[in-house]
Amino acid sequence: MKIYYVANARMPSEKAHGIQLAKMCEAFLLRGADLELVLPRRGEGRSLKDFYGLQVEIPVRRLPVLNFGFILSSFSFMISSYFYLRRKKDAIIYTIDMDNFSFVFLRFLGLPYFSEIHGAKKKAFFWEVFLKKISGSIVINNNIKKSLMGTFGLASKKIMVKPNGIDLEMFSGTITKEEARKKLDLPPDKKIAIYVGREVSWKGMGILLEAQKFLTDETIYIISDRPYQEIPYWLRAADLCIVIGTKKNEYSYLHTSPMKLFEYMASGRPILAADTPANREIVSENEAYFYEPDNPKDLADKISKIMTNLLDSKLKVDNARAKVENYTWSKRAKEILEFIRNGQHSVSDISSLGVGHVGF
């Protein structure tokens, strides 16, 4: 069988969803899966291997769409992907929730279909139709699983909780803090806290600027829209890495699985995270420090305290580095392929997928 990964996304992209898509496709391929990434024809058709620094080229099929706004483009992708896939046989459909409707026709192909769902969904017609016959869903934390079960009556056995992942080789370099700061032209003696991520309102970004007002000797650097390959240098240049989260947004508070958290865990730097259920699913006091969400004074106080006693962070740093070994893209892909095999298909149905003898 062949896996068709259908994603209504502009690729390549520096956004987190683009990185996640590329790294998961790479991991599936390296695990031996026969995979094709099905995308809308938007923007440049650049090589994903070159853009993301992948080990393998991802086979891509770009389908024609009407590029006149996101809704029309998504609707046309829904039709294009259906007609492209409707004659495919002995195949598995794999998709991801980039919007709330472009995937719904995939249900009517007569093929087993699986979906990555990265947030809780409100009861809506398209989601009810899509989830009613789904072969399996992969969600990034337990709160999303509970929501799908409660809202749509999805059976527990059809839901796999699998947080996002990390390329350990990329983020476990041996470059020193001094070397990284020299490369990035940063002051060698300044106390630097780093936040990596896009500046979007639902994350509660304002707390970083508010916390900076309480700091005198420490500086918060917000690293956004940087080339992905440059991020490891910023993390190695930092004294401390920050993960934010806000009670004012349900997705931020309950449903995220930030890739930056795994990258921080691998970087060998102390982590200061918002005390949210989403962050607590990955780290505890054994691996990280926590601050009260939406409290900039507490965030600033914790930054100063940690910076004053960086040597005291060594145990947490070591624990985080050991724990992140469980969250590689490769392990995630292996377990998802096992979920596909064991979900709605017999071993004989899935044997030709090309993965049964490469890590299973």
TORKOL-530755 format. One record per residue (C-alpha): residue in three letters; x, y, z. Coordinates in steps of 0.001 Angstrom, whole numbers, plus 524288, in hexadecimal, padded with zeros to 5 digits. Each point is the difference from the previous one (the first is absolute). Layout:
// residues N
+-----+-------+-------+-------+
|  aa |     u |     v |     w |
+-----+-------+-------+-------+
| ALA |     X |     Y |     Z |
...
+-----+-------+-------+-------+
// end
This chain:
// residues 360
+-----+-------+-------+-------+
|  aa |     u |     v |     w |
+-----+-------+-------+-------+
| MET | 80000 | 80000 | 80000 |
| LYS | 803CF | 80E1B | 7FDD0 |
| ILE | 7FDC3 | 80B14 | 80996 |
| TYR | 7FAB4 | 80C96 | 7FA29 |
| TYR | 80268 | 80AE0 | 809BE |
| VAL | 7F616 | 80A90 | 7FC6A |
| ALA | 802F1 | 80D6D | 805A4 |
| ASN | 7F98A | 80CDE | 7FC74 |
| ALA | 80C8B | 80776 | 802A1 |
| ARG | 80960 | 808FA | 7F900 |
| MET | 80CF5 | 7F8EC | 7FF7F |
| PRO | 80AD6 | 802A9 | 802A7 |
| SER | 7FD55 | 808F9 | 80B6A |
| GLU | 807AB | 804A8 | 80BD4 |
| LYS | 7F3A6 | 7FEC0 | 80838 |
| ALA | 7FF2B | 7F51D | 80A02 |
| HIS | 7F617 | 7F83F | 7F81F |
| GLY | 8093F | 7FFD2 | 7F45A |
| ILE | 80B30 | 7FAF0 | 80834 |
| GLN | 7F747 | 7F5B4 | 8063A |
| LEU | 7FAF7 | 7FB5F | 7F2C4 |
| ALA | 80D98 | 7FF1B | 7FA2C |
| LYS | 80615 | 7F8F8 | 80B8A |
| MET | 7F4DC | 7F63D | 8011A |
| CYS | 80062 | 7FCD9 | 7F170 |
| GLU | 80EB5 | 7FE33 | 80105 |
| ALA | 7FE58 | 7F708 | 80BC7 |
| PHE | 7F581 | 7F7E2 | 7F92D |
| LEU | 808B9 | 7FE55 | 7F41D |
| LEU | 80BEA | 7FC62 | 80818 |
| ARG | 7F78A | 7F5CA | 806CE |
| GLY | 7FDA8 | 7F9DD | 7F2AE |
| ALA | 7F25C | 80527 | 7FCF0 |
| ASP | 7FC24 | 80264 | 7F1D0 |
| LEU | 7FAE7 | 80DE1 | 80151 |
| GLU | 7FBCC | 80B4B | 7F770 |
| LEU | 7FD03 | 80D88 | 80568 |
| VAL | 7F413 | 805DF | 7F93C |
| LEU | 7FFDE | 80EE7 | 8006E |
| PRO | 7F8ED | 80B69 | 7F99A |
| ARG | 807A8 | 806E8 | 7F57B |
| ARG | 80312 | 80C7E | 80747 |
| GLY | 80C62 | 80815 | 8000B |
| GLU | 80D15 | 7FA72 | 7FC10 |
| GLY | 801FC | 7F197 | 7FD55 |
| ARG | 80D43 | 7FFCD | 806B1 |
| SER | 806AD | 7F39B | 80452 |
| LEU | 7FBBA | 7FC8C | 80DCC |
| LYS | 80C90 | 7F886 | 8021C |
| ASP | 8083F | 80C13 | 7FD64 |
| PHE | 7F721 | 8096C | 8074E |
| TYR | 7FF37 | 7F7E8 | 80C82 |
| GLY | 80D2C | 7F930 | 7FF29 |
| LEU | 7F9BB | 7F27F | 7FF31 |
| GLN | 806FA | 7F31C | 7FDD9 |
| VAL | 7F6BE | 7FC04 | 7F506 |
| GLU | 7F7E1 | 806CA | 7F5C0 |
| ILE | 7F16D | 7FF55 | 802A3 |
| PRO | 7F7EA | 7FBA4 | 7F437 |
| VAL | 7F633 | 80B0E | 7FDE7 |
| ARG | 7F3E6 | 80160 | 7F78B |
| ARG | 7FB56 | 80E12 | 7FEDC |
| LEU | 7F1D2 | 80123 | 7FBAE |
| PRO | 7F9E5 | 80BA4 | 7F8F8 |
| VAL | 7F7D7 | 8090D | 80883 |
| LEU | 7F95B | 80D39 | 7FEBD |
| ASN | 80913 | 80930 | 8073C |
| PHE | 7F5FC | 80A8D | 80322 |
| GLY | 7FF72 | 80032 | 80EBA |
| PHE | 80187 | 7F4F2 | 809AC |
| ILE | 7F1E0 | 7FB2C | 7FFEC |
| LEU | 7FEE4 | 7FF02 | 7F132 |
| SER | 80D95 | 7FA2B | 7FF10 |
| SER | 7FCA0 | 7F5F3 | 80A6E |
| PHE | 7F322 | 7FC90 | 7F990 |
| SER | 806B0 | 7FDDB | 7F2E5 |
| PHE | 80A7C | 7F7B8 | 806A2 |
| MET | 7F52E | 7F7A4 | 805E4 |
| ILE | 7FB00 | 7FD34 | 7F24A |
| SER | 80D72 | 7FE55 | 7F9BF |
| SER | 804B6 | 7F684 | 80A59 |
| TYR | 7F38B | 7F7F3 | 7FF13 |
| PHE | 800F0 | 7FE53 | 7F140 |
| TYR | 80EA1 | 7FD63 | 800AA |
| LEU | 7FE57 | 7F540 | 80A28 |
| ARG | 7F312 | 7F9EA | 7FC16 |
| ARG | 80631 | 7F5F7 | 7F6EF |
| LYS | 80ACA | 7FC46 | 8096C |
| LYS | 7FF37 | 7F213 | 804DC |
| ASP | 806A8 | 7F8FD | 80B51 |
| ALA | 80340 | 80D00 | 80625 |
| ILE | 7FF07 | 806D2 | 80D28 |
| ILE | 7FC2D | 80E3D | 80167 |
| TYR | 806C7 | 807F8 | 80A95 |
| THR | 7FC72 | 80E21 | 80236 |
| ILE | 80142 | 80B39 | 80998 |
| ASP | 7F697 | 80A82 | 804DD |
| MET | 80539 | 80BEA | 7F8D0 |
| ASP | 7F1F3 | 804FE | 7FEB3 |
| ASN | 7F246 | 7FB7E | 80368 |
| PHE | 7FAD3 | 7FA4B | 7F355 |
| SER | 80988 | 7FD55 | 7F4C4 |
| PHE | 80206 | 7F1EC | 80474 |
| VAL | 7F1C9 | 7FBCF | 800EE |
| PHE | 7FEE9 | 7F9F4 | 7F252 |
| LEU | 80B12 | 7F6A1 | 80397 |
| ARG | 7F5FF | 7F85C | 807CD |
| PHE | 7F8EA | 7FC38 | 7F36E |
| LEU | 80BB5 | 7F9FF | 7F8FC |
| GLY | 7FD5C | 7F285 | 80598 |
| LEU | 80DCB | 7FF8F | 8058F |
| PRO | 8047B | 7FF25 | 80E2F |
| TYR | 80329 | 80D9F | 804D2 |
| PHE | 80734 | 8056A | 80BBC |
| SER | 80165 | 80E02 | 80482 |
| GLU | 808FF | 807F0 | 808B2 |
| ILE | 7F792 | 80913 | 80840 |
| HIS | 8073D | 80ADD | 806F7 |
| GLY | 7F4E2 | 80682 | 8073D |
| ALA | 7F2A7 | 7FD99 | 8060F |
| LYS | 7F4C8 | 80143 | 7F64F |
| LYS | 7F294 | 805D8 | 801EB |
| LYS | 7F460 | 7F7DB | 7FBE5 |
| ALA | 7FE80 | 80336 | 7F198 |
| PHE | 7FA71 | 7F934 | 7F409 |
| PHE | 80CCC | 7FDCC | 7F8B7 |
| TRP | 806D7 | 7FA77 | 80BF1 |
| GLU | 7F497 | 7F714 | 8033D |
| VAL | 7FFE1 | 7FA98 | 7F21F |
| PHE | 80ECA | 7FE4D | 7FF9F |
| LEU | 801B4 | 7F9BC | 80D5A |
| LYS | 7F489 | 7F6B1 | 7FEF2 |
| LYS | 80768 | 7F622 | 7F7A2 |
| ILE | 80E13 | 803B6 | 80333 |
| SER | 80986 | 7F4A6 | 8015A |
| GLY | 80804 | 806EB | 80A4B |
| SER | 80401 | 80D4A | 80510 |
| ILE | 80D34 | 80490 | 80505 |
| VAL | 7FF00 | 80B1B | 809E0 |
| ILE | 80AEF | 80793 | 80673 |
| ASN | 7FB22 | 7FF97 | 80E0E |
| ASN | 7F622 | 7F985 | 808F3 |
| ASN | 7F71C | 80BDE | 8010B |
| ILE | 7FD37 | 7FF17 | 7F170 |
| LYS | 7FD11 | 7F182 | 80152 |
| LYS | 7F639 | 802A5 | 80AE9 |
| SER | 7F9AA | 80A92 | 7F7C4 |
| LEU | 7FE6A | 7F73D | 7F40C |
| MET | 7FA3D | 7F529 | 8083E |
| GLY | 7F695 | 80926 | 806DC |
| THR | 7FBD6 | 80849 | 7F465 |
| PHE | 7FF7A | 7F5CE | 7F53A |
| GLY | 7FF3D | 7F328 | 80760 |
| LEU | 80CA2 | 7FB4C | 7F9C8 |
| ALA | 80473 | 7F324 | 80600 |
| SER | 80C37 | 80075 | 8085E |
| LYS | 80667 | 7F50C | 7F831 |
| LYS | 7FF14 | 80858 | 7F3BF |
| ILE | 807EB | 80B14 | 8060C |
| MET | 80EB8 | 7FFD6 | 801AF |
| VAL | 8063D | 80A7D | 80877 |
| LYS | 80D1C | 80356 | 7FA14 |
| PRO | 80655 | 80D45 | 802F0 |
| ASN | 80884 | 806E0 | 7F624 |
| GLY | 80E40 | 7FC68 | 7FEB7 |
| ILE | 80DF3 | 80423 | 7FD9E |
| ASP | 80BCE | 7FD62 | 7F787 |
| LEU | 809C1 | 7FD22 | 80ADB |
| GLU | 80BC6 | 80063 | 7F71F |
| MET | 7FCA8 | 80DD1 | 7FBE2 |
| PHE | 7FE38 | 8054F | 80DD4 |
| SER | 80A6A | 7F891 | 8076B |
| GLY | 80BF7 | 806B2 | 7FA72 |
| THR | 80C7C | 80242 | 80797 |
| ILE | 801AE | 80E6E | 7FCC2 |
| THR | 80282 | 807DE | 80C59 |
| LYS | 7F84A | 80BBE | 80496 |
| GLU | 80B92 | 808C0 | 7FCFE |
| GLU | 80160 | 7FAA2 | 7F229 |
| ALA | 7F16D | 8014F | 7FD6C |
| ARG | 7FFC2 | 80E1A | 804BA |
| LYS | 80B9E | 80365 | 7F797 |
| LYS | 7F95E | 7FA04 | 7F413 |
| LEU | 7F37E | 807A7 | 802B8 |
| ASP | 80715 | 80C8A | 803E0 |
| LEU | 7FA4A | 7FFFC | 80DB8 |
| PRO | 8068B | 8063F | 80BED |
| PRO | 80844 | 7F5A6 | 806E5 |
| ASP | 7FD13 | 8044E | 80DEC |
| LYS | 7F178 | 8036E | 7FF97 |
| LYS | 7F5DF | 7F785 | 806D8 |
| ILE | 7F716 | 7FB76 | 7F50D |
| ALA | 7F2CB | 7F937 | 8009A |
| ILE | 7FAFB | 7FAE2 | 7F2FA |
| TYR | 7F246 | 7FE0C | 7FAE9 |
| VAL | 7FEF4 | 7F94A | 7F2C3 |
| GLY | 7F34F | 800DE | 7F879 |
| ARG | 7F6F2 | 8080B | 7F79E |
| GLU | 7FA74 | 80C5E | 805E4 |
| VAL | 7F17F | 7FCD6 | 7FFFD |
| SER | 7F612 | 8053F | 809A1 |
| TRP | 7F9D1 | 7F31B | 80452 |
| LYS | 80CC4 | 7FC01 | 8067A |
| GLY | 7FFA0 | 80B93 | 80957 |
| MET | 80C4B | 80634 | 7FA75 |
| GLY | 7FDF7 | 80CAE | 80755 |
| ILE | 804F7 | 7FA06 | 80CAB |
| LEU | 80DF5 | 7FFED | 7FACD |
| LEU | 80038 | 80EAD | 7FDDB |
| GLU | 7F95B | 80259 | 80D15 |
| ALA | 809C0 | 7F747 | 80722 |
| GLN | 80B71 | 8071C | 7F9C3 |
| LYS | 7FBA9 | 80C86 | 806F2 |
| PHE | 80305 | 7F975 | 80D19 |
| LEU | 80D82 | 7FB55 | 7FBC9 |
| THR | 80C7C | 807F1 | 8010F |
| ASP | 80B36 | 7F68C | 7FDC7 |
| GLU | 7F91A | 7F619 | 7F742 |
| THR | 7FB1C | 8014B | 7F201 |
| ILE | 7F533 | 7F827 | 7F984 |
| TYR | 80288 | 7FD23 | 7F1A9 |
| ILE | 7F44C | 7FC4C | 7F78E |
| ILE | 804A0 | 7F79C | 7F4AB |
| SER | 7F5E7 | 7FF65 | 7F527 |
| ASP | 80065 | 7FEA0 | 7F12E |
| ARG | 80DDB | 7FABC | 80048 |
| PRO | 8050B | 7F52F | 7F717 |
| TYR | 7FD24 | 7F31A | 806B9 |
| GLN | 80E2C | 7FB95 | 7FF0E |
| GLU | 80417 | 80C0A | 807E6 |
| ILE | 7F799 | 7FD12 | 80BFC |
| PRO | 809AB | 7F686 | 80693 |
| TYR | 80A34 | 80ADC | 8007A |
| TRP | 7F677 | 80924 | 806FA |
| LEU | 7FCD1 | 7F5AB | 80A03 |
| ARG | 80E4D | 7FD38 | 80296 |
| ALA | 8025A | 80EA7 | 80181 |
| ALA | 7F58D | 80123 | 80A87 |
| ASP | 8011C | 7FF3C | 80EBC |
| LEU | 7F1A0 | 7FC81 | 80136 |
| CYS | 7F4F5 | 7FBC0 | 7F6D2 |
| ILE | 7F1D3 | 8046D | 801E5 |
| VAL | 7F345 | 7F91D | 7FC84 |
| ILE | 7F41D | 808C2 | 80151 |
| GLY | 7F19A | 7FCB0 | 8016C |
| THR | 7F3C4 | 80769 | 803BF |
| LYS | 7F343 | 7FCD9 | 806E1 |
| LYS | 7F975 | 809C4 | 7F6E5 |
| ASN | 80095 | 7F6A8 | 7F47C |
| GLU | 7FB19 | 7F1FB | 800F6 |
| TYR | 8093A | 7FAF6 | 7F583 |
| SER | 80BE4 | 80626 | 8066D |
| TYR | 7FC2C | 7FB5F | 80D93 |
| LEU | 7FB3C | 7F236 | 7FD36 |
| HIS | 802D0 | 7FB05 | 7F25C |
| THR | 80D9D | 8036E | 7FB47 |
| SER | 80BD8 | 7F737 | 7FECE |
| PRO | 80A66 | 80A27 | 7FCF1 |
| MET | 80B7F | 7FAF1 | 7F837 |
| LYS | 80847 | 80A7F | 80655 |
| LEU | 7FE9F | 7F90E | 80D19 |
| PHE | 80665 | 7F3AF | 7FAA3 |
| GLU | 80A84 | 80837 | 7F981 |
| TYR | 802B8 | 806CD | 80CE8 |
| MET | 800D8 | 7F2D4 | 806EC |
| ALA | 80A84 | 7FB8D | 7F68B |
| SER | 807B0 | 80CB1 | 80040 |
| GLY | 805F6 | 7FE86 | 80D81 |
| ARG | 7FA20 | 80C86 | 8053D |
| PRO | 7F6C7 | 8024F | 80BA3 |
| ILE | 7F197 | 800FE | 7FC5A |
| LEU | 7F634 | 8096C | 805F1 |
| ALA | 7F227 | 7FC5E | 7FBD0 |
| ALA | 7F27D | 80561 | 80267 |
| ASP | 7F919 | 7F744 | 809BF |
| THR | 7F59A | 7FB02 | 7F68E |
| PRO | 7F9FB | 7F270 | 7FE5D |
| ALA | 80581 | 7FF62 | 7F23B |
| ASN | 80E0E | 8025A | 80482 |
| ARG | 7FE38 | 7F70A | 80BC7 |
| GLU | 7FD06 | 7F4AA | 7F6DB |
| ILE | 80E44 | 80061 | 7FBB8 |
| VAL | 80803 | 8054D | 80B63 |
| SER | 7FF32 | 8006C | 80ECD |
| GLU | 80844 | 8065E | 80A9A |
| ASN | 809F5 | 7F553 | 7FD5A |
| GLU | 80326 | 8060C | 7F2C4 |
| ALA | 7FB89 | 80E36 | 80069 |
| TYR | 7FCA4 | 80BF8 | 807F9 |
| PHE | 7F23A | 805B3 | 7FF66 |
| TYR | 7FA16 | 80D8D | 800EB |
| GLU | 7F1D0 | 80411 | 801F9 |
| PRO | 7F94B | 8022C | 7F2CF |
| ASP | 7FC6E | 80E28 | 7FCD8 |
| ASN | 80861 | 80521 | 80B42 |
| PRO | 80B64 | 807CF | 7FA3C |
| LYS | 80592 | 80356 | 80D62 |
| ASP | 800EC | 7F1A7 | 80398 |
| LEU | 80634 | 7FD0C | 7F2D6 |
| ALA | 80A2D | 80AAB | 80219 |
| ASP | 802C3 | 7FBB9 | 80DFC |
| LYS | 80202 | 7F1E5 | 7FBB4 |
| ILE | 8091C | 80445 | 7F508 |
| SER | 8086C | 807B3 | 80987 |
| LYS | 8002C | 7F51F | 80A03 |
| ILE | 803EE | 7F58E | 7F631 |
| MET | 80A69 | 808B5 | 7F9E3 |
| THR | 805F3 | 8024A | 80D5B |
| ASN | 80185 | 7F175 | 8028D |
| LEU | 80246 | 7F9A6 | 7F2C8 |
| LEU | 8083D | 7F528 | 805DE |
| ASP | 7F433 | 7FBBC | 80802 |
| SER | 7F911 | 7FCFF | 7F32D |
| LYS | 8092C | 7F51D | 7FBFE |
| LEU | 7F788 | 7F4D9 | 80517 |
| LYS | 7F3DB | 80536 | 7F918 |
| VAL | 807C9 | 801EF | 7F372 |
| ASP | 80558 | 7F21E | 800A0 |
| ASN | 7F27A | 7FA6A | 802C4 |
| ALA | 7FA1F | 8077D | 7F4A6 |
| ARG | 80AA0 | 7FB59 | 7F6CB |
| ALA | 7FDA4 | 7F1E6 | 80407 |
| LYS | 7F138 | 8011C | 7FEDC |
| VAL | 7FFFE | 80606 | 7F271 |
| GLU | 805F5 | 7F37B | 7FAA2 |
| ASN | 7F20E | 7FABC | 8003D |
| TYR | 7FAF3 | 80A8E | 7F6DA |
| THR | 80794 | 7FE72 | 7F357 |
| TRP | 7F8F3 | 8011A | 7F2F6 |
| SER | 804F3 | 7F267 | 7FCD6 |
| LYS | 7F9AE | 7F9D7 | 80C04 |
| ARG | 7F38D | 807A6 | 7FD7F |
| ALA | 7FF48 | 7FB14 | 7F1FA |
| LYS | 8029A | 7F1F5 | 80434 |
| GLU | 7F510 | 80029 | 80A02 |
| ILE | 7F660 | 80680 | 7F6B0 |
| LEU | 802DF | 7F5CC | 7F590 |
| GLU | 7FD85 | 7F570 | 80A21 |
| PHE | 7F331 | 806D2 | 80380 |
| ILE | 7FC16 | 7FFF7 | 7F1B2 |
| ARG | 80358 | 7F1A5 | 7FEBD |
| ASN | 7F908 | 7FBF5 | 80C65 |
| GLY | 7F46F | 80921 | 7FEDF |
| GLN | 7F62C | 7FC99 | 7F598 |
| HIS | 80803 | 7F6AD | 7F7B4 |
| SER | 804AB | 7F20A | 800C7 |
| VAL | 80E79 | 7FD0B | 7FEDD |
| SER | 7FDC4 | 7FA88 | 7F262 |
| ASP | 7F94C | 80C98 | 7FBC7 |
| ILE | 80B64 | 80844 | 8048C |
| SER | 80B6A | 7F708 | 7FCC5 |
| SER | 8029F | 80669 | 7F2EF |
| LEU | 80136 | 80D59 | 8066A |
| GLY | 80E9B | 7FD6B | 80076 |
| VAL | 801DB | 80253 | 80E70 |
| GLY | 7FDEF | 7F2D1 | 8066A |
| HIS | 80E3F | 7FC23 | 7FEE4 |
| VAL | 806AA | 80D0D | 802C6 |
| GLY | 7FEEA | 802B8 | 80E6D |
| PHE | 7F336 | 7F947 | 8033A |
+-----+-------+-------+-------+
// end
